[in-house]
């Protein structure tokens, strides 16, 4: 899955009506939010990832990953950005 463990526990703890995930949720909440670089798939803290300023959907661990991935991302980025602005 792309989601971090913290997000998955939070998702299920809000939807399961018992208290079986309360301890896990409390433990996971103290951990930082993480995300994946869209090129190298390295998991890092979300606040350290750089987000595409045009579409705001892609995230990268470095400027180099963003530059290399641009050839693939360019077409989709323009489409997403134009749909968001209309």
Secondary structure, DSSP 8 states (H G I E B T S, - for coil): --S-HHHHHHHHHHHSSSSTTHHHHHHHHTS--EEE-TTT--EEEGGGSEE-TTTS--EESSHHHHHHHHHHHHHHHHHHHHHHH-
